[in-house]
Amino acid sequence: MTILLVDSDKRALDREAQRLSRRQSGIVVVLHSSAADAEKFAMHHDVDIVYVREKLDEMSGQELVRRILRFRPTAECHVLGPEEDIPFAGASCREWDPFETEANEFDSPQEENTMVGALVNRMEAKPLGRHYSFAKTEREGDLPMTEHELRGLGRRQLLELMLEQGKEMESSKAAYEKDLDFLKSEHERDLEYLKAEHEKETSQLKKELEQAKAAIKEQANSVNEAELEAQKSQFEQTVESLKAQHQQDLDALREEHKEETAHLREELEQAKKSLEKREIALNEAGSIAVAALQINGVFEAAQAASQQYIENIRSLSDRQAAICAQRDVENRVEVERKLKEAEEKCAAMEYASKRKCEAMEQEAKQKSEAYWTEVSRRLQSFYENHRELKRLLDFGTPGAQF
């Protein structure tokens, strides 16, 4: 037999609990100070007799009785006054006979120990407060029964508790699997998103690198064209003007390359400083969420795993950002190397141009000397011919002296 006692006065419940503890009977008495908890208990468990106070904190005693009778119409309900005690000496509350066997009693102590041990392993053992419930829920104030109270129940009630616990385990397992599937799908979707972002950034960096290469090549071509034009114009000028113009072009090119090199080095230093401020704290992005789910308890796994997963996603985002920064530094180093190669090529071209100018100068000098040699030879030949002719003329003139 199960009796439900509801009283908002917790001290009165304590007095009733002490009075009932001195009686040896087969009656199970459940004490509640909350009308809502009492209504929930009556909804999920068999209740034979209900005693409620006339005035409760949440509602009146008549209102609570009316609600209980909706799903327990066979229960015997009593509304007590403020100071009225519970009449346990009625016909429905007979004294317990140790030689009488009920249908819900255990056949042996081993059976009782087995069933009670199973329930104790599945329910957290907490001290019995001023109100408790047989149902293990997550609401505050709805505490599980202790092992001593479980041993005071019959077979039927223990089986009902075990069935109820089994249902809760199944629902918790289903919720856990649902949350786990959701977390896995979210993890895969985030990985795909991060992979797409990484590919997008990589393609962008490749495009920028190609543009830098094209700019360097165009700059080198423009430098070559300027040098050719300068060589054509300088060929028609004097050697001194050619050297001065060539020196001016070289000085301007050096200044331009120095400015570009200083700018790129400044950007490289900024990238290194920003990279040193980052932290890479994640080694395995996929396994931490599963490990966090396994560490937490069965009933708290979903909430803890969700929090852990959020932290993992943040760490994974930081890791991807660090990887992208590393890629950016590598690309900048590659651009710096290309610029250095371009500078070396320009220096080589400068040296080749200088050598070519010197060769052209030497060739011009040689041609000039050959020209003046030829002119001198012709003038000398002309002078020799005219001197021979003068001698002939002087020889044929009378009175000429030798």
C-alpha positions as CSV (number, residue, x, y, z in Angstrom):
1,M,0.0,0.0,0.0
2,T,1.3,3.5,-0.9
3,I,0.2,6.6,1.0
4,L,1.0,10.1,-0.4
5,L,1.3,13.0,2.1
6,V,1.5,16.5,0.8
7,D,2.2,19.4,3.2
8,S,3.9,22.8,2.5
9,D,5.1,22.9,6.1
10,K,8.4,21.0,6.0
11,R,8.7,20.8,9.8
12,A,5.4,19.1,9.9
13,L,6.7,16.6,7.3
14,D,9.8,16.0,9.5
15,R,7.5,15.2,12.5
16,E,5.4,12.8,10.4
17,A,8.6,11.1,9.1
18,Q,9.9,10.6,12.7
19,R,6.5,9.3,13.8
20,L,6.3,6.9,10.9
21,S,9.9,5.7,11.4
22,R,8.9,4.3,14.8
23,R,6.1,2.2,13.3
24,Q,6.8,-1.3,11.8
25,S,4.3,-1.6,8.9
26,G,4.2,-2.6,5.3
27,I,2.9,0.8,4.2
28,V,5.1,2.9,1.9
29,V,4.6,6.6,2.8
30,V,5.8,9.2,0.4
31,L,6.3,12.8,1.7
32,H,6.2,15.9,-0.6
33,S,6.3,19.6,0.2
34,S,5.6,20.6,-3.4
35,A,2.2,20.1,-5.0
36,A,3.7,19.9,-8.4
37,D,6.1,17.1,-7.4
38,A,3.2,15.3,-5.6
39,E,1.1,15.5,-8.7
40,K,3.9,14.2,-10.9
41,F,4.5,11.3,-8.5
42,A,0.8,10.3,-8.5
43,M,0.8,10.5,-12.3
44,H,3.6,7.9,-12.7
45,H,3.0,5.6,-9.6
46,D,0.2,3.8,-8.0
47,V,-1.2,5.7,-5.0
48,D,-3.8,4.1,-2.7
49,I,-4.4,6.9,-0.2
50,V,-3.7,10.7,-0.4
51,Y,-3.5,13.1,2.5
52,V,-3.2,16.8,1.7
53,R,-3.3,19.9,3.8
54,E,-6.2,22.3,3.2
55,K,-3.8,25.1,2.3
56,L,-0.6,24.7,0.2
57,D,1.9,27.2,-1.1
58,E,1.1,26.5,-4.8
59,M,-2.6,25.7,-4.7
60,S,-5.3,24.6,-2.4
61,G,-5.7,21.0,-1.1
62,Q,-9.0,20.6,-3.0
63,E,-7.4,21.6,-6.3
64,L,-4.6,19.1,-5.8
65,V,-7.1,16.3,-5.0
66,R,-9.1,17.2,-8.1
67,R,-6.0,16.9,-10.3
68,I,-4.9,13.6,-8.7
69,L,-8.3,12.0,-9.2
70,R,-8.2,12.7,-12.9
71,F,-5.6,10.0,-13.4
72,R,-6.0,8.1,-10.1
73,P,-9.8,7.9,-9.8
74,T,-9.6,4.9,-7.3
75,A,-7.3,6.7,-4.8
76,E,-8.8,7.5,-1.4
77,C,-8.2,11.2,-0.9
78,H,-8.4,13.2,2.4
79,V,-8.1,16.9,3.0
80,L,-6.6,17.6,6.5
81,G,-6.8,20.7,8.6
82,P,-3.8,22.8,9.6
83,E,-3.1,20.9,12.9
84,E,-4.8,17.5,12.0
85,D,-2.7,14.4,12.2
86,I,-2.8,11.5,9.7
87,P,-5.2,8.8,10.9
88,F,-3.1,5.7,10.2
89,A,-5.2,3.5,12.5
90,G,-8.0,3.1,9.9
91,A,-9.0,-0.2,8.2
92,S,-7.0,0.6,5.1
93,C,-3.8,1.0,7.2
94,R,-3.5,-2.3,9.0
95,E,-0.4,-3.3,11.0
96,W,2.2,-5.4,9.2
97,D,2.1,-9.1,9.9
98,P,5.5,-10.8,9.5
99,F,3.9,-14.2,8.8
100,E,1.6,-12.8,6.1
101,T,3.0,-13.0,2.5
102,E,1.8,-10.5,-0.1
103,A,2.0,-10.9,-3.8
104,N,4.6,-8.2,-4.3
105,E,7.0,-9.5,-1.5
106,F,10.4,-11.1,-2.4
107,D,10.8,-14.9,-2.4
108,S,14.4,-14.7,-0.9
109,P,16.8,-12.1,0.5
110,Q,19.1,-12.9,-2.5
111,E,16.4,-11.7,-4.9
112,E,15.8,-8.5,-2.9
113,N,19.6,-7.8,-2.8
114,T,19.9,-8.4,-6.5
115,M,17.1,-6.0,-7.5
116,V,18.0,-3.4,-5.0
117,G,21.7,-3.5,-6.0
118,A,20.7,-3.1,-9.7
119,L,18.7,0.0,-8.8
120,V,21.4,1.4,-6.6
121,N,23.9,1.0,-9.4
122,R,21.6,2.8,-11.8
123,M,20.6,5.6,-9.5
124,E,22.8,8.1,-7.6
125,A,22.5,7.5,-3.9
126,K,21.7,10.8,-2.2
127,P,20.4,11.5,1.4
128,L,16.6,11.6,1.6
129,G,15.5,15.2,2.0
130,R,12.2,16.6,3.0
131,H,10.6,15.6,-0.3
132,Y,11.7,13.2,-3.0
133,S,10.3,11.3,-5.9
134,F,10.6,7.7,-7.2
135,A,11.2,9.0,-10.8
136,K,14.8,10.1,-11.5
137,T,14.4,13.4,-13.4
138,E,16.6,16.4,-14.0
139,R,14.5,18.9,-12.1
140,E,15.9,20.4,-8.9
141,G,14.2,19.1,-5.7
142,D,13.4,15.7,-7.4
143,L,15.9,13.6,-5.6
144,P,16.5,9.8,-6.1
145,M,15.7,7.3,-3.3
146,T,18.5,5.9,-1.0
147,E,19.4,2.2,-0.8
148,H,17.6,1.9,2.6
149,E,14.4,3.3,1.1
150,L,14.7,1.0,-2.0
151,R,14.9,-2.0,0.3
152,G,11.6,-0.9,1.9
153,L,9.7,-1.3,-1.4
154,G,8.1,-4.4,-2.8
155,R,9.0,-6.4,-5.9
156,R,6.3,-4.7,-8.0
157,Q,7.5,-1.2,-7.2
158,L,11.2,-2.1,-7.7
159,L,10.3,-3.6,-11.1
160,E,8.4,-0.4,-12.0
161,L,11.4,1.6,-11.0
162,M,13.7,-0.6,-13.1
163,L,11.4,-0.3,-16.1
164,E,11.3,3.5,-15.6
165,Q,15.0,3.7,-15.4
166,G,15.4,1.5,-18.5
167,K,13.1,3.9,-20.4
168,E,15.1,6.8,-19.3
169,M,18.3,5.1,-20.3
170,E,16.9,4.4,-23.7
171,S,15.7,8.0,-24.2
172,S,19.1,9.3,-22.9
173,K,20.9,6.9,-25.3
174,A,18.8,8.0,-28.2
175,A,19.3,11.7,-27.4
176,Y,23.1,11.0,-27.0
177,E,23.2,9.3,-30.4
178,K,21.2,12.1,-32.0
179,D,23.5,14.7,-30.5
180,L,26.6,12.7,-31.6
181,D,25.3,12.5,-35.2
182,F,24.5,16.2,-35.1
183,L,28.0,17.0,-33.9
184,K,29.6,14.7,-36.5
185,S,27.6,16.4,-39.3
186,E,28.5,19.8,-37.9
187,H,32.1,18.8,-37.7
188,E,32.2,17.5,-41.3
189,R,30.4,20.6,-42.6
190,D,32.9,22.8,-40.8
191,L,35.8,20.8,-42.2
192,E,34.4,21.2,-45.7
193,Y,33.9,24.9,-45.1
194,L,37.5,25.3,-43.8
195,K,38.8,23.3,-46.7
196,A,37.0,25.5,-49.2
197,E,38.3,28.6,-47.5
198,H,41.8,27.2,-47.6
199,E,41.6,26.4,-51.3
200,K,40.1,29.8,-52.0
201,E,42.9,31.6,-50.2
202,T,45.5,29.3,-51.9
203,S,44.1,30.2,-55.3
204,Q,44.1,33.8,-54.4
205,L,47.7,33.7,-53.3
206,K,48.7,31.8,-56.5
207,K,46.9,34.5,-58.5
208,E,48.8,37.2,-56.6
209,L,52.1,35.4,-57.2
210,E,51.4,35.1,-60.9
211,Q,50.6,38.8,-61.0
212,A,53.8,39.6,-59.2
213,K,55.8,37.4,-61.6
214,A,54.1,39.1,-64.6
215,A,54.9,42.5,-63.1
216,I,58.5,41.6,-62.6
217,K,58.7,40.2,-66.1
218,E,57.1,43.3,-67.6
219,Q,59.4,45.5,-65.5
220,A,62.4,43.6,-66.8
221,N,61.1,43.9,-70.4
222,S,60.6,47.6,-69.9
223,V,64.1,48.0,-68.6
224,N,65.5,46.1,-71.6
225,E,63.6,48.3,-74.0
226,A,64.7,51.4,-72.3
227,E,68.3,50.2,-72.5
228,L,68.0,49.4,-76.2
229,E,66.5,52.8,-76.9
230,A,69.3,54.4,-74.9
231,Q,71.9,52.4,-76.8
232,K,70.5,53.6,-80.1
233,S,70.4,57.2,-79.1
234,Q,73.8,57.0,-77.4
235,F,75.4,55.4,-80.5
236,E,74.7,58.7,-82.4
237,Q,76.0,60.8,-79.6
238,T,79.5,61.2,-78.3
239,V,81.2,58.7,-76.0
240,E,81.0,61.1,-73.0
241,S,77.3,61.8,-73.3
242,L,76.6,58.0,-73.7
243,K,78.4,57.3,-70.4
244,A,76.6,60.1,-68.5
245,Q,73.1,58.9,-69.7
246,H,73.9,55.3,-69.0
247,Q,75.0,56.2,-65.5
248,Q,71.8,58.2,-64.8
249,D,69.7,55.3,-65.9
250,L,71.6,52.9,-63.7
251,D,71.3,55.2,-60.7
252,A,67.5,55.5,-61.2
253,L,67.1,51.7,-61.5
254,R,69.1,51.1,-58.4
255,E,67.0,53.5,-56.4
256,E,63.8,52.0,-57.6
257,H,65.0,48.5,-56.7
258,K,66.1,49.7,-53.3
259,E,62.7,51.2,-52.5
260,E,60.9,48.0,-53.6
261,T,63.3,45.8,-51.6
262,A,62.8,47.9,-48.5
263,H,59.0,47.9,-48.8
264,L,59.0,44.1,-49.2
265,R,61.3,43.6,-46.3
266,E,59.0,45.8,-44.1
267,E,56.0,43.7,-45.1
268,L,57.9,40.5,-44.3
269,E,58.8,41.8,-40.8
270,Q,55.2,42.7,-40.1
271,A,54.1,39.2,-41.2
272,K,56.7,37.6,-38.9
273,K,55.5,39.7,-36.0
274,S,51.9,38.7,-36.6
275,L,52.9,35.1,-36.9
276,E,54.7,35.1,-33.6
277,K,51.6,36.3,-31.8
278,R,49.5,33.4,-32.9
279,E,49.3,30.0,-31.1
280,I,48.8,26.6,-32.6
281,A,47.1,24.5,-29.8
282,L,45.4,21.8,-31.8
283,N,47.0,18.5,-33.1
284,E,44.0,16.4,-33.9
285,A,40.8,18.2,-34.7
286,G,38.6,15.3,-35.3
287,S,39.3,13.1,-32.3
288,I,39.0,15.6,-29.4
289,A,35.2,15.9,-29.8
290,V,34.8,12.1,-29.6
291,A,37.2,11.9,-26.6
292,A,35.3,14.6,-24.8
293,L,32.0,12.7,-25.3
294,Q,33.6,9.5,-23.9
295,I,35.0,11.3,-20.8
296,N,31.7,12.8,-19.7
297,G,28.9,10.7,-18.0
298,V,26.1,9.1,-19.9
299,F,23.5,11.7,-18.8
300,E,25.8,14.7,-19.2
301,A,27.6,13.6,-22.4
302,A,25.6,15.7,-24.9
303,Q,26.0,19.0,-23.1
304,A,29.7,18.5,-22.4
305,A,30.4,17.3,-25.9
306,S,28.7,20.3,-27.4
307,Q,30.8,22.7,-25.4
308,Q,34.0,20.7,-26.2
309,Y,33.1,20.7,-29.8
310,I,32.7,24.5,-29.9
311,E,36.2,24.9,-28.3
312,N,37.6,22.4,-30.9
313,I,36.1,24.5,-33.7
314,R,37.7,27.6,-32.3
315,S,41.0,25.9,-32.0
316,L,40.7,24.5,-35.5
317,S,39.9,28.0,-36.8
318,D,43.0,29.3,-35.1
319,R,45.1,26.5,-36.6
320,Q,43.8,27.2,-40.1
321,A,44.6,30.9,-39.6
322,A,48.1,30.0,-38.5
323,I,48.5,27.7,-41.6
324,C,47.3,30.5,-43.9
325,A,49.7,33.0,-42.2
326,Q,52.5,30.5,-42.7
327,R,51.5,30.1,-46.4
328,D,51.5,33.9,-46.7
329,V,55.0,34.1,-45.3
330,E,56.2,31.4,-47.6
331,N,54.7,33.2,-50.6
332,R,56.3,36.5,-49.5
333,V,59.6,34.8,-49.2
334,E,59.1,33.4,-52.7
335,V,58.3,36.9,-54.0
336,E,61.4,38.2,-52.3
337,R,63.5,35.5,-53.9
338,K,62.0,36.3,-57.3
339,L,62.8,40.0,-56.7
340,K,66.3,39.2,-55.7
341,E,66.7,37.1,-58.9
342,A,65.3,40.0,-61.0
343,E,67.8,42.3,-59.3
344,E,70.6,40.0,-60.1
345,K,69.5,39.7,-63.7
346,C,69.3,43.5,-63.9
347,A,72.8,43.7,-62.5
348,A,74.0,41.2,-65.1
349,M,72.3,43.1,-67.8
350,E,73.9,46.3,-66.6
351,Y,77.3,44.7,-66.7
352,A,76.6,43.3,-70.2
353,S,75.4,46.7,-71.4
354,K,78.5,48.3,-69.9
355,R,80.7,45.8,-71.6
356,K,78.9,46.3,-74.9
357,C,79.2,50.1,-74.6
358,E,82.9,49.7,-74.0
359,A,83.2,47.5,-77.0
360,M,81.3,50.0,-79.1
361,E,83.5,52.8,-77.9
362,Q,86.6,50.8,-78.7
363,E,85.2,49.9,-82.1
364,A,84.4,53.6,-82.7
365,K,87.9,54.5,-81.7
366,Q,89.4,51.9,-84.0
367,K,87.2,53.0,-86.9
368,S,88.2,56.7,-86.2
369,E,91.9,55.8,-86.1
370,A,91.6,53.8,-89.3
371,Y,89.7,56.6,-91.0
372,W,92.3,59.2,-90.0
373,T,95.1,56.8,-91.0
374,E,93.5,56.4,-94.4
375,V,93.0,60.2,-94.7
376,S,96.6,60.8,-93.7
377,R,97.8,58.3,-96.2
378,R,95.8,59.8,-99.0
379,L,96.9,63.3,-98.1
380,Q,100.5,62.1,-98.0
381,S,100.1,60.4,-101.3
382,F,98.5,63.6,-102.8
383,Y,101.3,65.6,-101.3
384,E,103.9,63.3,-102.7
385,N,102.3,63.4,-106.2
386,H,102.1,67.1,-106.2
387,R,105.7,67.5,-105.0
388,E,106.9,65.2,-107.9
389,L,104.8,67.3,-110.3
390,K,106.4,70.5,-108.9
391,R,109.8,69.0,-109.4
392,L,109.1,68.3,-113.0
393,L,107.8,71.8,-113.5
394,D,110.8,73.3,-111.9
395,F,113.1,71.1,-114.0
396,G,111.6,72.3,-117.3
397,T,111.8,76.0,-116.3
398,P,115.0,77.9,-117.6
399,G,117.2,79.3,-114.9
400,A,115.9,76.9,-112.4
401,Q,118.4,76.0,-109.8
402,F,118.8,72.7,-108.0
